[in-house]
Amino acid sequence: AAVAEPIAAPTVWDLYYGTNLARLKTYGYEIRDLNTGKIVSTGDDAKHPITGGIYIRDKVSFADFNFNGGFRVDFFDVNTKVLKSITTDVTGPDGQVASADDFRDSKMEFFVSPRLGFSFPITDKTIFIAQYGKMVQMPQLNLLYVNDSTLQRFFKTNVQDVIENSDLKPTKLTQYEIGFKQQVGDYINLGVTAFYKESTDLIGVGRVTSVDPTKIPKGFAAYLNLDFAISRGLDFYFSMRRLNRLAVDVAYTLSYASGTGSDPYSKFSLANDATQQLPNFVYALDYDQRHTGNVNLDYRFGESDVPSGFAGQILKNMGLNLLFSFSSGRPYTKRNVAQTATGTAGDFLLSAKNEVYRDWNFRLDMRLDKTVTFANKINANFYVYVINLLNTEIINGIFEGTGKPDDNGYLQTPTGASRYENDPVFRKLWPERIKFFSNWGPPRQVRFGVNISF
């Protein structure tokens, strides 16, 4: 494989090509003109963001009431020059675009996030619980910094790309939970929790234009705090302590995730098109998964609860674990098969945004193990672990034109059908070409091993 060689002495052309054409992040080191020796990377020194947090918590317990309270203080400073405004004229008094007089020093920002939780018994076997918390997540550093040359080029022209933004704010999360736990007899525990999570100031790609269309910036796409998301649902669980060698755990979650953007790039193509209006409606997000759950069965022999004789020696400290997991499909937008496969421009949506859902996934894992003790000190746990015991097809991704993981619809187009009919090499290789490994989960895998403890 070819390996790119580093540029020993970058020139002005290297700077132009790397920043303006190849979009390399060329800050953090000096670039000099070979002829004059002058530094041409002014303002693009290494970046030194400052971030940290302090968390204080206290717990108070009474006979019939438990309280957990605290707060976290986060602080963050990009520690670089920040544009005073990206929507006003950035051609300053000196006549230069995005020069020193268009920037200000960044400021340290502080965020206080309270966390509260309490529980109390309703009966001797029923406990009520409730929690409230606020959290912040700092932006990824690679979304914050951009070199001066790239910034100036974005302001002057309509570039089909997205520019970093040093003025991004942290994403804020507010979470509520309420539920109860119930003990049934001596072995069974039940529980249900309702949750609601709201995320604001999510980072997405939006279009920036000047408040005066005759001024610079002309219009470009940038990372902005413009999206929000809401998740809500119910968690259920059932747990049975080991009884007659069998322990059981069951968990199930019903959830709904909606918002205005699934990821930072969900509006990328529209943000780069000045003729389009960015949508701002709520829809099911890409990670909306209504049903998830698992059933864990563990059947295990101990030291003494085994038959006598040779069979007992084999079964002693042996166990079988079965884990069955299931999940409903995630949403996608149905598209015209022919236009999706060939990349034809035009209106090719056949459903509303994320209106169609994939099929369910099911998986069964098995682990058989036995612990043997040597010299009364060393424990060796020998195991056989089978992932996806039934070798079911687990689909993680599909082509939106067909809803299938191994067919993008190209063979249904006139061009694709003709190639498949007349080109034997294409006919042989196409099925493998279209199979992306990321579209599937793991097939059956068998692993043997031993864990040693002493």
C-alpha positions as CSV (number, residue, x, y, z in Angstrom):
1,A,0.0,0.0,0.0
2,A,1.2,3.5,-0.8
3,V,2.2,5.7,2.2
4,A,2.1,9.4,2.0
5,E,5.4,11.0,2.8
6,P,5.4,14.0,5.2
7,I,6.3,17.4,3.8
8,A,9.7,18.3,5.2
9,A,9.5,22.0,4.3
10,P,5.9,23.1,3.5
11,T,5.6,25.9,1.0
12,V,2.8,28.4,0.3
13,W,1.4,26.0,-2.3
14,D,1.4,23.2,0.2
15,L,-0.5,25.4,2.6
16,Y,-3.0,26.3,-0.1
17,Y,-3.5,22.7,-1.3
18,G,-3.7,21.2,2.1
19,T,-6.1,23.7,3.6
20,N,-8.2,24.9,0.7
21,L,-8.3,21.8,-1.5
22,A,-7.6,18.8,0.6
23,R,-9.1,20.3,3.8
24,L,-6.3,19.2,6.0
25,K,-6.2,20.6,9.5
26,T,-2.9,22.5,9.2
27,Y,-2.8,24.1,12.6
28,G,-0.4,23.2,15.3
29,Y,2.9,23.8,13.6
30,E,4.8,26.5,11.6
31,I,4.6,26.7,7.9
32,R,7.2,28.9,6.2
33,D,7.7,30.3,2.7
34,L,10.8,28.6,1.3
35,N,11.8,31.8,-0.5
36,T,11.5,34.3,2.3
37,G,11.4,32.1,5.4
38,K,8.4,34.0,6.5
39,I,5.9,32.2,8.7
40,V,2.6,31.9,6.7
41,S,0.7,30.0,9.4
42,T,0.1,32.9,11.7
43,G,-2.7,32.3,14.1
44,D,-2.5,28.5,13.5
45,D,-0.3,27.6,16.4
46,A,-1.0,24.4,18.5
47,K,-4.3,24.5,20.3
48,H,-4.5,24.2,24.1
49,P,-8.2,23.9,25.2
50,I,-8.9,24.0,28.9
51,T,-11.5,21.8,30.4
52,G,-12.3,20.2,33.7
53,G,-15.0,19.5,36.3
54,I,-15.8,19.2,40.0
55,Y,-18.4,16.9,41.4
56,I,-19.8,17.2,45.0
57,R,-22.3,14.7,46.4
58,D,-23.8,13.9,49.7
59,K,-26.0,11.1,50.9
60,V,-28.5,11.3,53.8
61,S,-30.2,8.1,55.1
62,F,-33.1,7.9,57.5
63,A,-35.1,4.9,58.7
64,D,-37.7,5.3,55.9
65,F,-36.0,7.7,53.5
66,N,-32.8,7.9,51.5
67,F,-31.6,11.0,49.7
68,N,-28.7,11.5,47.3
69,G,-27.9,15.1,46.2
70,G,-25.1,16.8,44.5
71,F,-24.0,19.0,41.7
72,R,-21.2,19.1,39.1
73,V,-19.5,22.2,37.9
74,D,-17.9,21.9,34.4
75,F,-15.7,24.6,32.9
76,F,-14.5,24.9,29.3
77,D,-12.4,27.3,27.3
78,V,-11.4,26.7,23.7
79,N,-8.5,29.0,24.4
80,T,-8.3,30.5,20.9
81,K,-9.6,33.4,18.9
82,V,-13.3,33.3,18.2
83,L,-15.2,35.3,15.6
84,K,-17.3,38.1,17.0
85,S,-20.1,37.1,14.6
86,I,-20.3,34.7,11.7
87,T,-23.5,36.4,10.3
88,T,-22.3,39.9,9.9
89,D,-19.8,41.5,7.6
90,V,-16.3,40.0,8.4
91,T,-14.5,42.5,6.1
92,G,-13.0,44.7,8.8
93,P,-11.7,48.3,8.6
94,D,-8.4,46.9,7.2
95,G,-10.2,45.6,4.1
96,Q,-9.2,42.0,4.9
97,V,-11.6,39.1,5.3
98,A,-11.6,37.5,8.7
99,S,-8.5,39.4,9.9
100,A,-7.5,40.1,13.5
101,D,-10.2,42.8,14.1
102,D,-13.0,40.3,13.4
103,F,-12.0,38.1,16.3
104,R,-12.2,38.2,20.1
105,D,-10.6,36.2,22.8
106,S,-12.5,33.2,24.0
107,K,-13.9,33.1,27.5
108,M,-14.0,30.5,30.2
109,E,-17.5,29.2,30.5
110,F,-19.0,27.4,33.6
111,F,-21.9,25.0,33.7
112,V,-23.7,23.9,36.9
113,S,-25.5,20.6,36.8
114,P,-27.6,19.5,39.8
115,R,-28.2,15.8,40.5
116,L,-31.0,14.6,42.9
117,G,-32.3,11.2,43.8
118,F,-34.4,9.7,46.6
119,S,-36.1,6.5,47.6
120,F,-38.5,5.4,50.4
121,P,-40.4,2.2,51.2
122,I,-44.1,2.0,50.4
123,T,-44.5,-1.4,52.1
124,D,-42.0,-3.7,53.6
125,K,-41.4,-5.2,50.2
126,T,-42.0,-2.2,47.9
127,I,-39.6,0.7,47.3
128,F,-40.3,3.9,45.4
129,I,-37.4,5.6,43.6
130,A,-37.0,8.9,41.7
131,Q,-34.1,10.7,40.1
132,Y,-33.4,14.0,38.4
133,G,-30.2,15.2,36.8
134,K,-28.6,17.6,34.4
135,M,-25.5,16.9,32.5
136,V,-23.4,18.6,29.8
137,Q,-21.1,17.1,27.1
138,M,-18.3,19.2,25.7
139,P,-18.0,19.4,21.8
140,Q,-15.5,17.2,20.1
141,L,-12.2,19.1,19.7
142,N,-12.0,18.4,16.0
143,L,-15.2,20.4,15.5
144,L,-13.8,23.5,17.1
145,Y,-10.7,24.5,15.3
146,V,-10.0,25.7,11.8
147,N,-7.0,27.4,10.2
148,D,-7.1,31.0,9.0
149,S,-6.7,30.2,5.3
150,T,-9.6,27.8,5.2
151,L,-11.8,30.2,7.2
152,Q,-11.2,33.0,4.7
153,R,-11.9,30.8,1.7
154,F,-15.2,29.7,3.2
155,F,-16.3,33.3,3.7
156,K,-15.4,34.4,0.2
157,T,-16.9,31.5,-1.8
158,N,-19.7,28.9,-1.6
159,V,-17.8,25.8,-0.6
160,Q,-19.4,22.4,-0.6
161,D,-18.1,21.4,2.8
162,V,-18.5,22.1,6.4
163,I,-16.4,24.4,8.5
164,E,-15.4,24.1,12.2
165,N,-16.8,26.5,14.7
166,S,-14.9,27.7,17.8
167,D,-18.0,29.1,19.4
168,L,-19.9,25.8,19.8
169,K,-21.6,25.3,23.2
170,P,-21.8,22.0,25.1
171,T,-24.8,19.7,24.6
172,K,-27.1,19.7,27.6
173,L,-29.0,16.7,28.9
174,T,-31.9,16.7,31.4
175,Q,-33.0,13.4,32.7
176,Y,-36.0,12.3,34.9
177,E,-36.6,8.8,36.3
178,I,-39.4,7.4,38.5
179,G,-40.1,3.8,39.4
180,F,-40.5,1.2,42.0
181,K,-39.0,-2.2,43.1
182,Q,-41.1,-5.0,44.4
183,Q,-40.0,-8.2,46.2
184,V,-42.2,-11.3,45.7
185,G,-41.5,-14.0,48.2
186,D,-37.9,-14.9,49.0
187,Y,-36.5,-15.3,45.5
188,I,-38.2,-12.9,43.1
189,N,-37.7,-9.2,42.5
190,L,-39.6,-7.1,40.0
191,G,-39.1,-3.5,38.9
192,V,-40.3,-0.9,36.5
193,T,-38.9,2.6,35.8
194,A,-40.2,5.3,33.6
195,F,-37.6,7.7,32.1
196,Y,-37.6,10.9,30.1
197,K,-34.4,12.4,28.6
198,E,-34.2,15.7,26.7
199,S,-31.0,16.8,24.9
200,T,-30.6,20.4,23.7
201,D,-27.9,22.2,21.8
202,L,-27.0,19.1,19.8
203,I,-24.4,19.8,17.2
204,G,-25.5,19.7,13.6
205,V,-24.5,21.1,10.2
206,G,-26.4,24.3,9.4
207,R,-26.1,27.0,6.8
208,V,-24.6,30.4,7.7
209,T,-25.3,33.5,5.6
210,S,-24.8,37.2,6.2
211,V,-27.6,39.3,7.5
212,D,-26.8,41.5,4.6
213,P,-26.7,39.4,1.3
214,T,-24.3,41.9,-0.3
215,K,-21.7,41.3,2.4
216,I,-19.3,38.5,3.2
217,P,-19.9,35.7,4.2
218,K,-21.6,34.6,1.1
219,G,-23.0,31.5,2.7
220,F,-21.4,28.2,3.9
221,A,-22.1,25.2,6.1
222,A,-20.8,25.1,9.6
223,Y,-21.2,23.1,12.8
224,L,-23.9,24.8,14.9
225,N,-25.9,24.1,18.1
226,L,-29.2,23.6,16.3
227,D,-30.8,20.3,17.1
228,F,-32.6,18.6,20.0
229,A,-33.7,15.1,20.9
230,I,-36.1,13.5,23.3
231,S,-36.0,9.9,24.6
232,R,-38.7,8.4,26.8
233,G,-39.8,5.0,27.7
234,L,-40.2,2.2,30.3
235,D,-37.7,-0.3,31.7
236,F,-39.0,-3.6,33.2
237,Y,-36.9,-6.3,34.9
238,F,-37.6,-9.6,36.6
239,S,-34.9,-11.4,38.7
240,M,-35.1,-14.7,40.4
241,R,-32.3,-15.7,42.7
242,R,-30.8,-19.2,42.2
243,L,-33.5,-21.8,43.1
244,N,-32.9,-25.5,42.5
245,R,-29.7,-24.5,40.6
246,L,-31.5,-22.1,38.2
247,A,-31.1,-18.3,38.2
248,V,-33.2,-16.1,35.9
249,D,-32.9,-12.5,34.8
250,V,-35.2,-10.8,32.3
251,A,-35.0,-7.2,31.1
252,Y,-37.2,-5.3,28.6
253,T,-37.2,-1.7,27.5
254,L,-39.9,0.1,25.6
255,S,-38.5,3.4,24.3
256,Y,-39.1,6.2,21.7
257,A,-36.4,8.5,20.4
258,S,-37.4,11.6,18.4
259,G,-35.8,14.9,17.5
260,T,-34.6,17.2,14.7
261,G,-31.3,15.5,13.9
262,S,-29.9,12.0,14.4
263,D,-26.3,13.0,14.0
264,P,-24.3,16.2,13.1
265,Y,-24.4,15.4,9.3
266,S,-28.1,14.6,8.9
267,K,-28.7,18.0,7.2
268,F,-25.3,18.3,5.4
269,S,-26.5,18.1,1.8
270,L,-29.2,20.7,2.4
271,A,-26.9,23.0,4.3
272,N,-24.6,23.2,1.3
273,D,-27.5,24.2,-1.0
274,A,-28.4,27.8,-0.8
275,T,-31.8,27.1,-2.6
276,Q,-33.0,24.7,0.1
277,Q,-34.7,25.5,3.4
278,L,-33.3,23.4,6.3
279,P,-36.1,21.3,7.8
280,N,-36.9,21.7,11.5
281,F,-39.5,19.1,12.2
282,V,-39.5,16.3,14.7
283,Y,-39.1,12.7,13.4
284,A,-38.1,9.3,14.7
285,L,-34.3,9.4,15.0
286,D,-32.0,6.8,13.4
287,Y,-31.3,5.1,16.7
288,D,-35.0,4.9,17.7
289,Q,-35.4,1.3,18.8
290,R,-38.8,0.6,20.3
291,H,-38.2,-2.8,21.8
292,T,-35.1,-4.3,23.3
293,G,-34.6,-7.0,25.8
294,N,-32.9,-10.1,27.0
295,V,-33.5,-13.3,29.0
296,N,-30.6,-14.8,30.9
297,L,-30.9,-18.4,32.2
298,D,-28.1,-19.8,34.3
299,Y,-28.2,-23.5,35.5
300,R,-25.3,-24.4,37.7
301,F,-24.1,-27.2,40.0
302,G,-22.3,-26.5,43.2
303,E,-19.8,-28.6,45.2
304,S,-22.2,-31.0,46.9
305,D,-25.6,-30.9,45.0
306,V,-24.5,-33.5,42.5
307,P,-25.1,-37.3,42.2
308,S,-22.5,-39.6,43.7
309,G,-19.9,-41.4,41.6
310,F,-18.3,-40.5,38.3
311,A,-21.2,-38.5,37.0
312,G,-21.1,-36.3,40.1
313,Q,-17.4,-35.5,39.6
314,I,-18.2,-34.4,36.1
315,L,-21.1,-32.2,37.0
316,K,-19.5,-30.6,40.1
317,N,-19.0,-26.9,39.6
318,M,-20.3,-27.1,36.1
319,G,-22.8,-24.6,34.7
320,L,-24.7,-23.8,31.5
321,N,-25.7,-20.2,30.6
322,L,-28.1,-19.2,27.9
323,L,-28.6,-15.5,26.9
324,F,-31.4,-14.7,24.5
325,S,-31.5,-11.2,23.2
326,F,-34.0,-9.4,20.9
327,S,-34.5,-6.0,19.4
328,S,-36.9,-4.4,17.0
329,G,-35.6,-2.7,13.9
330,R,-34.5,0.9,13.6
331,P,-36.1,3.4,11.2
332,Y,-35.0,4.4,7.7
333,T,-36.4,6.4,4.8
334,K,-37.7,4.4,1.9
335,R,-36.2,5.6,-1.5
336,N,-36.7,4.9,-5.1
337,V,-34.6,1.8,-6.0
338,A,-33.3,2.9,-9.4
339,Q,-32.4,6.4,-8.3
340,T,-30.8,5.2,-5.1
341,A,-28.6,2.6,-6.8
342,T,-27.5,4.9,-9.6
343,G,-27.2,8.2,-7.7
344,T,-29.7,9.9,-10.0
345,A,-30.5,13.4,-8.8
346,G,-34.1,14.3,-8.1
347,D,-36.9,13.6,-5.7
348,F,-36.5,9.9,-4.9
349,L,-38.1,9.7,-1.4
350,L,-40.9,7.1,-1.2
351,S,-41.8,7.7,2.5
352,A,-41.7,10.3,5.1
353,K,-38.4,10.8,7.0
354,N,-37.6,7.5,9.0
355,E,-41.2,6.2,8.6
356,V,-40.2,2.6,7.7
357,Y,-38.7,0.2,10.2
358,R,-36.4,-2.7,9.7
359,D,-37.1,-6.3,10.8
360,W,-36.5,-7.6,14.3
361,N,-33.2,-9.3,15.3
362,F,-32.9,-12.3,17.6
363,R,-29.8,-13.9,19.0
364,L,-29.0,-16.8,21.4
365,D,-25.6,-17.2,23.0
366,M,-24.4,-20.2,25.1
367,R,-21.6,-20.7,27.6
368,L,-20.8,-24.1,29.1
369,D,-18.1,-24.0,31.8
370,K,-16.6,-26.1,34.6
371,T,-14.2,-25.0,37.4
372,V,-11.5,-27.4,38.5
373,T,-9.3,-26.8,41.6
374,F,-5.6,-27.8,41.6
375,A,-3.6,-28.1,44.8
376,N,-6.4,-26.4,46.8
377,K,-5.2,-23.0,45.5
378,I,-5.5,-22.7,41.7
379,N,-8.9,-22.5,40.1
380,A,-9.2,-23.2,36.4
381,N,-12.4,-22.4,34.7
382,F,-12.7,-24.3,31.4
383,Y,-15.4,-23.0,29.0
384,V,-17.0,-23.3,25.6
385,Y,-18.6,-20.0,24.5
386,V,-20.8,-20.1,21.4
387,I,-21.9,-16.7,20.0
388,N,-25.1,-16.8,18.0
389,L,-25.7,-20.5,18.7
390,L,-28.5,-20.8,16.1
391,N,-26.6,-18.8,13.5
392,T,-29.5,-16.5,12.9
393,E,-29.0,-13.6,10.4
394,I,-28.5,-10.4,12.4
395,I,-29.0,-7.3,10.2
396,N,-27.4,-4.1,11.4
397,G,-27.7,-2.1,8.2
398,I,-29.7,-2.1,4.9
399,F,-29.9,-0.3,1.6
400,E,-32.8,2.2,1.8
401,G,-33.9,1.5,-1.7
402,T,-34.7,-2.2,-1.1
403,G,-34.7,-2.6,2.7
404,K,-32.2,-5.5,2.3
405,P,-28.6,-5.8,3.5
406,D,-27.2,-7.4,0.3
407,D,-29.1,-5.7,-2.5
408,N,-29.0,-2.0,-3.3
409,G,-31.4,-2.3,-6.3
410,Y,-28.8,-1.7,-9.0
411,L,-29.6,-5.0,-10.8
412,Q,-33.2,-3.8,-11.1
413,T,-32.2,-0.8,-13.2
414,P,-31.8,-1.2,-17.0
415,T,-28.1,-0.6,-16.8
416,G,-27.5,-3.0,-14.0
417,A,-29.7,-5.7,-15.6
418,S,-27.9,-5.4,-18.9
419,R,-24.4,-5.7,-17.3
420,Y,-25.5,-8.7,-15.3
421,E,-26.8,-10.4,-18.4
422,N,-23.9,-9.7,-20.7
423,D,-20.8,-9.5,-18.4
424,P,-19.9,-12.8,-16.8
425,V,-17.1,-11.2,-14.7
426,F,-19.5,-8.6,-13.3
427,R,-22.2,-11.3,-12.7
428,K,-19.7,-13.3,-10.7
429,L,-18.2,-10.5,-8.6
430,W,-21.3,-8.3,-8.0
431,P,-22.8,-10.3,-5.2
432,E,-19.6,-10.0,-3.2
433,R,-19.1,-6.4,-4.1
434,I,-22.4,-5.4,-2.6
435,K,-22.0,-7.3,0.7
436,F,-20.7,-4.8,3.3
437,F,-19.7,-6.6,6.4
438,S,-21.0,-3.8,8.6
439,N,-24.5,-4.7,7.5
440,W,-24.5,-7.9,9.5
441,G,-23.9,-8.9,13.1
442,P,-21.7,-11.8,14.1
443,P,-22.4,-15.3,12.7
444,R,-22.0,-18.4,14.8
445,Q,-18.6,-18.4,16.5
446,V,-17.3,-21.1,18.9
447,R,-14.6,-20.2,21.4
448,F,-12.7,-22.4,23.8
449,G,-10.7,-21.0,26.7
450,V,-9.7,-21.2,30.4
451,N,-9.6,-18.6,33.1
452,I,-7.0,-19.2,35.9
453,S,-7.4,-17.6,39.3
454,F,-5.4,-18.2,42.5
